[in-house]
Amino acid sequence: MTEVNISSTHPQLPPTTEEQRVSWLRLLRSRRVGVSTFFRLMGEHGCAERALEALPEIAKAAGVDNYTVCPEGVVAAELKAGRAQGAQLIAMSDPDYPKALKDIADAPPLIWALGNPDLFARPALAMVGARNASSLGTRMARGLARDLGEAGFVVVSGLARGVDTAAHGAAMKTGTIAVFGGGVDVTYPAENTTLACKIAETGVILSEQPIGTVPQARHFPARNRIISGLSRAVIVVEAAARSGSLITARDALDQGREVLAVPGHPFDARASGCNMLIRDGATLVRGAEDVIEVMGAAEALVVQDPPVTEQVEMPLPAQEPHQPQRTLRETSDLHMQILNRLGPAPLAEDQLIRDLSAPANRVTPVLVDLELEGRIQRQAGGLLSKI
């Protein structure tokens, strides 16, 4: 039984009792059940209890012997640990569940939240960027987060070093949400423990992972979709050409969110990703006013006398000569076309290009991006397959 990539549909029977909530959590924590499989099982069986009963036979039919669902004791221990931390388990059907997150195709059925869930009702913007951010980058992140917070936005980020840390710190008074790659009780990096404690007091720490989960590399791409899903737009402050921030930007495009970027010096590798985004159609950001102009004054809850953003002189990105211009939406559409055409069975790269009816010099860079993200794999003989 393998994880199947299917758009989620809301389960017919949301958990209205504690027993049903336990069943939801048991199903979600069962081996080989991810978000897509969870929703598929709920759609086929109507409720988590019947899905749990059917799981062993489904696994057996898929060639998995001796399959057992997640024991009640494991879930009971997780719930007890969550209560001990003061965290709240929020189901997709609960009033406190973030509406923006509910709208994405692969929304987590259950999330742990530590702090003030009232922030979920306010408009949010994500701010992401380099862990090894420059002095100018951290200053820009602080200025943007402070001014956007005072304009009515909640600032969402991932508590990483650099840009994330600067954004959370500057938005502490106005509201910030930190999305963890591990459990809400496991701060990573550890140096941000004090910052995380402050966020838990006035903002929100959120995660789809079980309590006590130590974050691993594979958790962060999934975490990034939640950062963008919570937000109406993603602002990239500094990012290398191959970075998690660009994955978050691509998630935002797939979810129908806006993507904005702060330009940087062409010779600074930390700005190359932002400059690429701007080249491909992302909105250039010089200050909070540029963001508010895109999002709309009423939506941003702008105060009558908005503060002036700390201005940082940053040069515009250099345009590469003879480079065909593509919008971010066109790039995202090409990603989806490639993923839709590829499957587990290998396909020749030249055949894929012919099927797409697109120039090779346009398709090849996108294939490289998908390969680096771990979504496709290249095999001997120029063959490609979907992971």
C-alpha positions as CSV (number, residue, x, y, z in Angstrom):
1,M,0.0,0.0,0.0
2,T,1.7,3.1,-1.2
3,E,0.9,6.8,-0.7
4,V,-1.3,8.0,-3.5
5,N,-1.3,11.6,-4.7
6,I,-5.0,12.5,-4.7
7,S,-6.6,15.9,-4.0
8,S,-8.3,15.8,-0.6
9,T,-12.0,16.0,-0.2
10,H,-13.6,16.8,3.1
11,P,-14.6,13.7,5.0
12,Q,-18.3,13.1,5.3
13,L,-18.2,12.5,9.1
14,P,-16.0,15.0,11.0
15,P,-15.0,14.1,14.5
16,T,-17.6,15.4,16.9
17,T,-16.7,13.2,19.9
18,E,-13.4,12.4,21.6
19,E,-13.7,8.8,20.4
20,Q,-14.0,9.9,16.8
21,R,-11.1,12.3,17.2
22,V,-9.0,9.4,18.6
23,S,-10.0,7.3,15.5
24,W,-8.9,10.2,13.2
25,L,-5.6,10.4,14.9
26,R,-5.1,6.6,14.8
27,L,-5.8,6.5,11.1
28,L,-3.5,9.4,10.3
29,R,-0.7,7.9,12.5
30,S,-1.0,4.4,11.0
31,R,1.9,3.1,8.9
32,R,1.9,4.1,5.3
33,V,-1.1,6.4,5.7
34,G,-0.3,10.0,4.6
35,V,-2.6,12.9,4.0
36,S,-3.8,11.8,0.5
37,T,-4.3,8.2,1.7
38,F,-6.2,9.4,4.8
39,F,-8.7,11.4,2.7
40,R,-9.0,8.6,0.1
41,L,-9.9,6.1,2.9
42,M,-12.3,8.5,4.5
43,G,-14.0,9.0,1.2
44,E,-14.3,5.3,0.5
45,H,-15.4,4.2,4.0
46,G,-17.2,7.3,5.3
47,C,-15.6,7.4,8.8
48,A,-12.2,6.7,10.4
49,E,-13.6,3.7,12.4
50,R,-14.5,1.8,9.3
51,A,-11.3,2.8,7.5
52,L,-9.3,1.4,10.4
53,E,-11.2,-1.9,10.2
54,A,-10.5,-2.1,6.5
55,L,-6.8,-1.1,6.6
56,P,-5.3,-4.6,7.3
57,E,-7.1,-6.1,4.3
58,I,-6.2,-3.2,2.1
59,A,-2.6,-3.6,3.1
60,K,-2.7,-7.3,2.5
61,A,-4.1,-6.8,-1.0
62,A,-1.2,-4.4,-1.7
63,G,1.3,-7.1,-0.6
64,V,1.9,-5.9,3.0
65,D,1.5,-8.8,5.4
66,N,1.0,-8.6,9.2
67,Y,-0.1,-5.0,8.9
68,T,-1.5,-3.5,12.1
69,V,-3.0,-0.1,12.6
70,C,-1.7,2.5,15.1
71,P,-2.5,1.2,18.6
72,E,-4.8,3.2,20.8
73,G,-2.1,3.4,23.4
74,V,0.2,5.3,21.1
75,V,-2.5,7.9,20.3
76,A,-3.4,8.1,24.0
77,A,0.2,8.8,24.8
78,E,0.4,11.5,22.1
79,L,-2.8,13.2,23.4
80,K,-1.5,13.1,27.0
81,A,1.8,14.6,25.9
82,G,0.0,17.3,24.0
83,R,-2.1,18.3,26.9
84,A,1.0,18.4,29.1
85,Q,2.5,20.9,26.7
86,G,-0.7,23.0,26.7
87,A,-1.2,22.3,23.0
88,Q,-4.5,22.0,21.2
89,L,-5.3,19.3,18.7
90,I,-7.4,20.9,15.9
91,A,-9.3,18.9,13.3
92,M,-10.1,20.2,9.9
93,S,-13.8,20.5,10.8
94,D,-13.2,22.5,14.0
95,P,-14.0,26.3,14.0
96,D,-10.4,27.1,15.1
97,Y,-8.9,25.3,12.0
98,P,-7.3,28.0,9.7
99,K,-9.7,28.6,6.8
100,A,-6.9,29.5,4.4
101,L,-5.1,26.2,5.2
102,K,-8.4,24.2,4.7
103,D,-8.6,25.4,1.1
104,I,-5.4,23.7,-0.1
105,A,-5.5,20.3,-1.7
106,D,-3.3,18.5,0.8
107,A,-4.4,20.2,4.0
108,P,-3.4,18.3,7.1
109,P,-6.5,16.7,8.7
110,L,-5.2,17.3,12.2
111,I,-2.8,20.0,13.5
112,W,-1.3,20.6,16.9
113,A,-1.3,24.3,17.9
114,L,0.4,25.9,20.9
115,G,-0.6,29.4,21.7
116,N,-3.4,31.7,20.5
117,P,-5.5,30.2,17.7
118,D,-7.4,33.5,17.3
119,L,-4.6,34.5,15.0
120,F,-5.8,32.0,12.4
121,A,-8.8,34.3,11.7
122,R,-6.6,37.2,10.6
123,P,-5.0,37.7,7.2
124,A,-1.5,36.3,7.1
125,L,1.6,36.7,5.0
126,A,4.6,34.2,4.9
127,M,8.1,35.5,5.0
128,V,10.9,33.1,4.1
129,G,14.6,33.3,3.2
130,A,18.2,32.4,3.7
131,R,19.4,30.8,6.9
132,N,22.8,32.5,6.4
133,A,21.1,35.9,5.7
134,S,23.2,39.0,5.2
135,S,23.0,42.0,7.4
136,L,20.9,43.8,4.8
137,G,18.6,40.8,4.5
138,T,17.9,40.5,8.2
139,R,17.3,44.3,8.4
140,M,14.9,44.1,5.5
141,A,13.1,41.1,7.1
142,R,12.7,42.9,10.4
143,G,11.4,46.1,8.7
144,L,8.9,44.3,6.5
145,A,7.6,42.1,9.4
146,R,7.2,45.0,11.7
147,D,5.4,47.2,9.2
148,L,3.2,44.5,7.8
149,G,2.3,43.5,11.4
150,E,1.3,47.0,12.2
151,A,-0.8,47.1,9.0
152,G,-2.9,44.2,10.3
153,F,-1.1,41.1,8.9
154,V,0.0,38.0,10.9
155,V,3.6,37.0,9.8
156,V,4.1,33.3,9.2
157,S,7.5,31.6,9.0
158,G,9.4,28.5,10.0
159,L,11.6,29.6,12.9
160,A,14.8,28.8,11.0
161,R,18.0,30.8,11.4
162,G,18.4,34.1,9.5
163,V,15.3,35.6,7.8
164,D,12.8,33.5,9.7
165,T,14.2,34.4,13.1
166,A,14.3,38.1,12.1
167,A,10.7,38.1,10.9
168,H,9.3,36.3,13.9
169,G,11.1,38.6,16.3
170,A,9.9,41.8,14.6
171,A,6.3,40.6,14.5
172,M,6.1,39.4,18.0
173,K,3.9,42.2,19.2
174,T,1.5,42.2,16.3
175,G,1.1,38.4,15.8
176,T,3.3,35.7,14.3
177,I,2.9,32.0,13.5
178,A,5.8,29.5,13.5
179,V,5.3,26.3,11.6
180,F,7.6,23.5,12.9
181,G,9.0,20.6,11.0
182,G,8.8,18.4,14.1
183,G,6.5,18.4,17.1
184,V,5.3,21.7,18.6
185,D,7.4,20.8,21.7
186,V,10.7,20.3,19.8
187,T,12.4,23.6,18.9
188,Y,14.7,23.6,15.9
189,P,17.3,25.1,15.9
190,A,17.7,24.8,19.6
191,E,19.2,28.3,19.7
192,N,15.7,29.7,19.1
193,T,14.2,28.1,22.2
194,T,13.7,31.4,23.9
195,L,12.1,32.9,20.8
196,A,9.8,29.9,20.5
197,C,8.6,30.3,24.1
198,K,7.7,33.9,23.4
199,I,5.8,33.0,20.3
200,A,3.9,30.4,22.3
201,E,2.8,33.1,24.7
202,T,1.5,35.7,22.2
203,G,1.4,33.9,18.8
204,V,1.1,30.3,17.6
205,I,3.4,27.4,17.1
206,L,1.8,24.9,14.7
207,S,2.7,21.4,13.4
208,E,1.1,18.4,11.8
209,Q,3.8,16.1,13.3
210,P,3.2,14.1,16.5
211,I,4.2,15.6,19.8
212,G,7.9,14.8,20.5
213,T,8.8,14.3,16.9
214,V,12.4,15.4,16.2
215,P,12.5,17.1,12.8
216,Q,14.2,15.4,9.9
217,A,15.1,16.7,6.4
218,R,12.1,14.9,4.8
219,H,9.7,16.9,7.1
220,F,10.6,20.3,5.9
221,P,9.2,20.2,2.3
222,A,5.8,19.1,3.8
223,R,6.1,21.9,6.4
224,N,6.7,24.5,3.7
225,R,3.3,23.8,2.1
226,I,1.7,24.7,5.4
227,I,3.6,27.9,5.6
228,S,2.3,29.0,2.2
229,G,-1.1,27.5,2.8
230,L,-1.7,29.6,5.9
231,S,-0.8,32.7,4.0
232,R,-2.3,35.0,1.3
233,A,1.2,35.6,-0.2
234,V,4.8,34.4,0.3
235,I,7.5,37.1,0.5
236,V,11.1,35.8,-0.2
237,V,13.7,38.1,1.2
238,E,17.0,36.2,0.4
239,A,17.3,32.8,-1.2
240,A,19.8,30.9,-3.2
241,A,19.0,29.4,-6.6
242,R,18.5,26.0,-5.0
243,S,16.8,26.5,-1.6
244,G,13.8,25.5,0.5
245,S,12.5,29.1,0.1
246,L,12.0,28.5,-3.6
247,I,10.1,25.3,-2.8
248,T,7.8,27.3,-0.6
249,A,7.4,29.8,-3.4
250,R,6.4,27.0,-5.8
251,D,4.0,25.6,-3.2
252,A,2.4,29.1,-3.0
253,L,1.9,29.2,-6.8
254,D,0.3,25.7,-6.8
255,Q,-2.0,26.9,-4.0
256,G,-3.0,30.1,-5.9
257,R,-1.1,32.4,-3.6
258,E,0.9,35.5,-4.6
259,V,4.7,35.4,-4.7
260,L,6.8,38.5,-3.9
261,A,10.6,38.9,-3.7
262,V,13.1,41.4,-2.5
263,P,15.9,42.0,-5.1
264,G,19.5,41.6,-4.3
265,H,23.0,42.1,-5.8
266,P,23.6,39.9,-8.9
267,F,26.9,38.8,-7.4
268,D,25.4,37.7,-4.1
269,A,24.5,34.0,-4.3
270,R,22.0,34.5,-1.4
271,A,19.9,36.8,-3.7
272,S,20.0,34.7,-6.9
273,G,16.8,32.9,-6.1
274,C,14.9,36.1,-5.4
275,N,16.3,37.7,-8.6
276,M,15.2,34.6,-10.6
277,L,11.7,34.9,-9.1
278,I,11.5,38.5,-10.1
279,R,12.7,37.7,-13.6
280,D,10.0,35.1,-13.9
281,G,7.2,37.5,-12.8
282,A,7.2,37.7,-9.0
283,T,6.4,41.2,-7.6
284,L,9.4,43.2,-6.6
285,V,9.4,44.3,-3.0
286,R,11.1,47.5,-1.8
287,G,9.1,47.9,1.4
288,A,5.7,47.1,3.1
289,E,3.9,49.5,0.8
290,D,4.7,47.3,-2.2
291,V,3.2,44.3,-0.4
292,I,0.1,46.2,0.7
293,E,-0.4,47.5,-2.8
294,V,-0.6,43.9,-4.2
295,M,-2.7,42.5,-1.4
296,G,-5.2,45.4,-1.2
297,A,-5.7,48.0,1.5
298,A,-8.9,46.7,2.9
299,E,-7.6,43.1,3.0
300,A,-4.5,44.3,4.8
301,L,-6.5,46.2,7.4
302,V,-4.2,49.2,6.8
303,V,-4.0,51.8,9.5
304,Q,-4.6,55.4,8.5
305,D,-1.0,56.4,9.0
306,P,1.1,53.4,8.0
307,P,4.6,53.4,9.3
308,V,7.4,53.9,6.9
309,T,9.4,50.8,6.2
310,E,13.1,50.9,7.0
311,Q,14.5,51.5,3.5
312,V,17.4,49.3,2.5
313,E,19.2,50.2,-0.8
314,M,19.3,47.0,-2.8
315,P,20.1,47.0,-6.6
316,L,17.7,45.6,-9.1
317,P,18.5,42.2,-10.5
318,A,20.4,42.0,-13.7
319,Q,18.5,40.6,-16.7
320,E,20.2,37.8,-18.5
321,P,20.4,38.6,-22.2
322,H,18.3,36.6,-24.7
323,Q,16.6,34.7,-21.8
324,P,13.0,34.0,-22.7
325,Q,10.7,35.5,-20.1
326,R,8.3,33.2,-18.3
327,T,5.8,34.0,-15.6
328,L,5.7,32.1,-12.4
329,R,2.3,30.7,-13.3
330,E,3.7,29.4,-16.6
331,T,6.6,27.7,-14.7
332,S,4.2,26.2,-12.2
333,D,1.9,24.9,-15.0
334,L,4.8,23.2,-16.7
335,H,5.8,21.5,-13.4
336,M,2.3,20.1,-13.1
337,Q,2.2,19.0,-16.8
338,I,5.5,17.1,-16.3
339,L,4.4,15.5,-13.1
340,N,1.0,14.5,-14.6
341,R,2.7,12.8,-17.6
342,L,5.3,10.9,-15.5
343,G,4.6,7.8,-13.5
344,P,6.5,5.0,-11.8
345,A,7.3,3.5,-15.3
346,P,10.3,5.2,-16.9
347,L,9.8,7.5,-19.8
348,A,12.4,8.8,-22.2
349,E,13.2,12.5,-21.7
350,D,13.0,13.3,-25.4
351,Q,9.6,11.6,-25.6
352,L,8.4,13.6,-22.7
353,I,9.6,16.8,-24.4
354,R,7.7,15.8,-27.6
355,D,4.6,15.0,-25.6
356,L,4.7,18.4,-24.0
357,S,5.2,20.2,-27.3
358,A,7.6,22.6,-25.5
359,P,11.1,23.7,-26.4
360,A,13.8,21.5,-24.8
361,N,15.6,24.6,-23.4
362,R,12.5,25.4,-21.4
363,V,11.7,21.9,-20.2
364,T,15.3,20.9,-19.2
365,P,15.7,23.4,-16.4
366,V,12.3,22.5,-14.9
367,L,13.3,18.8,-15.0
368,V,16.5,19.7,-13.0
369,D,14.4,21.6,-10.5
370,L,12.0,18.6,-10.0
371,E,15.0,16.2,-9.7
372,L,16.6,18.4,-7.0
373,E,13.3,18.6,-5.1
374,G,13.1,14.8,-5.1
375,R,9.9,14.6,-7.1
376,I,11.3,12.8,-10.1
377,Q,14.4,10.6,-10.6
378,R,16.7,10.2,-13.6
379,Q,17.7,6.7,-14.7
380,A,20.2,5.3,-17.1
381,G,19.6,5.9,-20.8
382,G,17.9,9.3,-20.4
383,L,14.8,7.8,-18.7
384,L,12.7,9.7,-16.2
385,S,10.2,8.5,-13.6
386,K,8.0,10.1,-10.9
387,I,8.9,9.4,-7.3
